């Protein structure tokens, strides 16, 4: 998820794609070989422009990699962040786990 390092290739167009029965504005990101090999897709709600999911592939022809579904919001230092991230395999939709943003200090 290196979006601001040299070698990041953010495709200059947005496509409309359906993911999990919802239509999204989708942005594709790849990397120069020395930076990374994954292909990432970011899914934005077409009305609010909120990012609701993203996925990556090491080899798209094998449908490998994972997708992450975002839900809920939390305001942290004036930044709106996703509260929940649920991870799944691309190839079989198997649930891998979740990250939950908590304000509870450790």
N, C-alpha and C positions, 0 to 999 in steps of 0.2 A: 504494500500500500504506500509506495513511495511516489507521491504525486508531484513533488516539487524538486526532485533531484535531477541533475542533468542526465539525459538518456531516457527520461519519461516521455512517451509518445501518447498524447491525448488527441484522439481523433477529432478533426475539426467539424464534425457533423453529429447531429443527434438523430437516432432512429426511434420509431415507435415500435415497441415489441410487447407481446403478451407474456406475462410471467405469473404463474399461479392464478390463472383466470382473470387477471387484471391487466389493462393496458398501461404501459409506462413509457416515459421518455428515457431512452437508454444511451449511455455514453460508454464508449470502448476505450480502454487504456492498455497499451503494451509498453515494452521496454527495450532499449538497446541491449544487445547480448551481454555486455559487461555489467549491466545493472540488474537484470532479472529476466526470467523466461516466461512468467505467467501472463495470461491474458485476463484482464478484469473487465467486468461489465457492472455499471452502476445504474440502478433503477430509481427514477424520480417520478413522483406523482405528477401528472400533467396539469393539475389545478394548483396545488400548493407548492410544487417543486421540492417538496421534502423527499430526501432519499429514504426509501423504504426497504431496499434490499440491495445486495451486491453479490456477485459470484466470480469465481476465478477457475481457470483451467490451466494445468500444465501442458496438456495435449487435448485440445478440443475434440479431435477425431475420436478419442477414447471416452469422451464425456466424463473425464476424471475431475478432480477438484471438488470444491464445496460451494455452497451458497449460504448466505447469512440473511435472515429476515429481521428487520428492526421493528420494534413496537414501543409505544409509550415515549414520553419525553421527560427530561429533567433539566432544569436551568441550573447551570454551574458557572459561577463568575460571569454572568450575563451571556453565556453561550448555551444554546439549546442543544442537548445531546440525547441520543437514543438511550432509553432506560434499559431496554432488553435487546439482546442479540441472540438469536437462536440459530445454531449451525447444523447444516445437513450436507450429506453427500449428494453431488449432482447425479450420479448414475443410478441411484435407487431411492433417493429421498430419505435415507436412514438418518434419524435424529442423532446428532453427536453430542449436544450439550448446549448450555446457555451461559451468557455473561449477563449479570444483572447489576446495573449501576446503583450503588447505595451511598447515601450520605453519612452512614454510620462510620465514625473514625475508628481506625484500628489501634 
